[in-house]
Amino acid sequence: MSIFSRLADIVNSNLNALLATAEDPEKIIRLIIQEMEDTLVEVRSSAVRSIAERRELERRAESLRREGDDWQRKAELALSRGRDDLARGALLARQHRSAAQADVEKQIAVLVEALGRQNDDISKLQAKLADAKARQQSLAARRTTAGNRLKVREKLHDDRINDAFFRFEAAERSLDQMEGRVESYDLGRGPARAPSLEEELATLEANDSVDAELAALKARMGNSLPQTGVTPEEKKG
C-alpha cells in the first residue's frame, strides 16, 4: 500500500466505528496511533523530497530564463551587425530555452499542487492523531478508575473482612458482659451517698414552708378558741 493511499484510509477512518468493533479498544487505539505516527514520518520525508525537487526545478527554470534572455540579446546584436543567419540561430536557441522553461514550470506547478494536498492531509492526520491520543488517555484513566473501584468493592464484599468485624463485635459484647458482672458486685455495698448542695437547699426550703404553715395553723386555731379567760395551757393543767 502506498503512503498516500494509507494516509487517505487513516484520514477518512471513523475512530468510533473502529472502537465499537474492536475486542480490545486500547489495543486498536495503540495500533492506530502507531500507524498515524509512522505515516506522518513517511509523508513528511516525502514532502521534504518534494520541496527539494521543487527548489531544484525553480533554479533550473530561472537558469533557462536567463539563458533565453541571453540568446535574445545575442540575436539583437547579430541583427545590429547585419548577420541575419546568426540572429536566426540565436532566436532558435532562445525558443528551445523558453520551451524547456515552460516544461519545468509545469513540473513545478504539479509539485506545488501535490505539496498543497500533502499539507491538507498532514493537518487532517494530525487532528486525527490528537483525537486518538486523547481517547487513549481517556480509556487509560477509565481503566485505572474502574480497576480501583473493583478492588474497593472486592474488599467490601470480602468474607474475611466481614468475619473479622463479626468477631470484633462478639468480643465487644463479651467485654460488656464481663464489665456488667463486675459492676453488679458493687451494687448496694457502697457507703451512703452524701446529699448534694441542691438537695440540702431543697430540704431547707421545704422545712421553712412547713414551719410557716404550722405557724399559720396555730394562729387560726388560737383565734377560734372561746374567750373564757383561761388559756389553753391552763386547761391542760
C-alpha positions in Angstrom: 0.0 0.0 0.0 1.4 3.4 -0.9 1.9 6.2 1.6 -0.8 8.3 0.1 -3.4 5.5 0.0 -2.7 4.5 3.6 -2.8 8.2 4.6 -6.2 8.5 3.0 -7.5 5.4 4.7 -6.5 6.8 8.1 -7.7 10.3 7.5 -11.1 9.0 6.3 -11.4 6.4 9.0 -14.1 6.6 11.7 -12.5 6.1 15.1 -15.8 5.5 16.8 -16.6 2.7 14.4 -13.2 1.1 14.8 -13.5 1.2 18.6 -17.0 -0.2 18.5 -15.9 -3.3 16.6 -12.7 -3.8 18.4 -12.4 -6.5 21.1 -9.7 -4.5 22.8 -10.3 -0.8 22.3 -7.0 0.2 23.9 -5.0 -2.1 21.6 -6.7 -0.8 18.5 -6.1 2.8 19.6 -2.4 2.0 20.1 -2.2 0.5 16.7 -3.9 3.4 15.1 -1.6 5.9 16.9 1.5 3.9 15.8 0.2 3.8 12.2 -0.5 7.5 12.2 2.9 8.4 13.6 4.7 6.1 11.1 2.6 7.6 8.2 3.4 11.1 9.4 7.1 10.4 9.3 6.9 8.9 5.8 4.7 11.7 4.5 7.0 14.4 5.9 10.0 12.7 4.4 8.2 12.6 1.1 7.3 16.2 1.5 10.9 17.1 2.2 12.0 15.4 -1.1 9.2 17.1 -3.0 10.2 20.5 -1.6 13.9 19.9 -2.5 12.8 18.8 -6.0 10.6 21.9 -6.4 13.5 24.2 -5.4 15.8 22.5 -7.9 13.3 22.9 -10.6 12.8 26.5 -9.7 16.6 27.1 -10.0 16.5 25.2 -13.4 13.6 27.4 -14.6 15.5 30.6 -13.5 18.6 29.4 -15.3 16.7 28.7 -18.5 15.0 32.1 -18.3 18.5 33.8 -18.0 19.8 31.7 -20.9 16.7 32.7 -23.0 17.3 36.4 -22.2 21.0 36.0 -23.1 20.1 34.4 -26.5 17.7 37.3 -27.1 20.4 39.8 -26.6 22.7 37.8 -28.9 20.0 37.8 -31.6 19.6 41.6 -31.3 23.4 42.0 -31.5 23.6 39.8 -34.7 20.8 41.9 -36.3 22.6 45.1 -35.5 25.7 43.8 -37.3 23.7 42.6 -40.3 24.1 38.9 -39.5 20.6 37.5 -40.0 21.9 34.0 -40.0 23.4 34.4 -36.6 20.3 36.2 -35.3 18.1 33.3 -36.6 20.3 30.8 -34.8 20.2 32.8 -31.6 16.4 33.1 -31.7 16.1 29.4 -32.3 18.2 28.7 -29.2 16.1 31.1 -27.2 12.9 29.3 -28.3 14.4 26.0 -27.1 15.2 27.6 -23.7 11.7 29.0 -23.4 10.1 25.7 -24.2 12.3 23.9 -21.7 11.5 26.6 -19.1 7.7 26.1 -19.7 8.1 22.3 -19.2 10.0 22.9 -15.9 7.4 25.4 -14.7 4.6 22.8 -15.4 6.5 20.3 -13.2 6.8 22.9 -10.5 3.1 23.5 -10.6 2.4 19.8 -10.3 4.7 19.6 -7.3 3.2 22.7 -5.7 -0.3 21.2 -6.0 0.9 17.9 -4.6 2.5 19.6 -1.7 -0.7 21.5 -1.0 -2.6 18.2 -0.8 0.0 16.8 1.4 -0.2 19.7 3.7 -4.0 19.3 4.0 -3.7 15.6 4.6 -1.0 16.1 7.2 -3.2 18.7 9.0 -6.1 16.2 9.0 -3.9 13.4 10.1 -2.5 15.4 13.0 -6.1 16.2 14.1 -6.9 12.5 14.0 -3.7 11.7 15.9 -4.6 14.2 18.6 -8.1 12.7 18.9 -6.7 9.2 19.1 -4.2 10.2 21.8 -7.0 11.9 23.8 -9.1 8.8 23.5 -6.2 6.7 24.6 -5.7 8.8 27.7 -9.4 8.7 28.5 -9.5 4.9 28.1 -6.4 4.5 30.3 -7.9 6.8 33.0 -11.3 4.9 32.9 -9.5 1.6 33.2 -7.5 2.8 36.2 -10.6 4.2 37.9 -12.6 1.0 37.2 -9.7 -1.1 38.5 -9.5 0.9 41.7 -13.3 0.7 42.2 -13.3 -3.0 41.6 -10.6 -3.5 44.3 -12.6 -1.5 46.8 -15.8 -3.4 46.0 -14.0 -6.7 46.3 -12.7 -5.7 49.7 -16.1 -4.5 50.8 -17.6 -7.9 49.9 -14.6 -9.9 51.2 -15.9 -12.6 53.6 -12.7 -12.4 55.6 -13.3 -8.8 56.4 -17.0 -9.5 57.3 -15.9 -12.3 59.5 -13.3 -10.1 61.2 -15.9 -7.5 62.0 -18.3 -10.2 63.3 -15.6 -11.5 65.7 -14.8 -7.9 66.8 -18.4 -7.3 67.7 -18.6 -10.6 69.5 -15.6 -9.6 71.6 -17.2 -6.3 72.4 -20.4 -8.0 73.6 -18.3 -10.4 75.7 -16.4 -7.5 77.3 -19.7 -5.7 78.0 -21.0 -8.8 79.9 -17.8 -9.0 82.0 -17.9 -5.3 82.9 -21.6 -5.7 83.8 -20.8 -8.6 86.2 -18.0 -6.5 87.8 -20.4 -3.6 88.4 -23.1 -5.9 89.7 -21.0 -7.0 92.7 -20.7 -3.3 93.8 -24.5 -2.7 93.9 -25.8 -1.9 97.5 -22.3 -2.2 99.0 -21.1 1.3 98.7 -21.4 4.0 101.5 -24.5 6.2 101.7 -24.2 9.0 99.3 -23.9 12.5 100.8 -26.7 14.8 99.7 -25.8 17.3 97.1 -25.9 21.0 97.6 -29.1 21.3 95.6 -30.8 18.5 97.8 -29.8 20.2 101.1 -31.1 23.6 99.9 -34.4 21.9 98.8 -34.7 20.3 102.2 -34.2 23.7 104.0 -36.8 25.3 101.7 -39.3 22.5 102.5 -38.7 22.9 106.2 -39.3 26.6 106.1 -42.5 26.1 104.2 -43.7 23.6 106.9 -42.8 25.9 109.7 -44.7 28.8 108.0 -47.8 26.6 107.6 -47.6 25.5 111.2 -47.4 29.0 112.5 -50.3 30.0 110.4 -52.3 27.0 111.7 -51.6 27.9 115.2 -52.7 31.4 114.6 -56.0 30.3 113.2 -56.7 27.9 116.0 -55.8 30.4 118.6 -58.4 32.8 117.2 -61.1 30.2 117.2 -60.8 29.3 120.9 -63.7 30.7 123.2 -62.7 33.8 125.3 -63.1 32.3 128.9 -60.1 33.9 130.3 -58.5 30.6 130.6 -55.5 29.8 128.4 -55.1 26.5 126.6 -52.2 25.8 128.9 -54.4 26.2 131.9 -56.9 23.8 130.6 -54.2 21.2 130.1 -53.2 21.8 133.8 
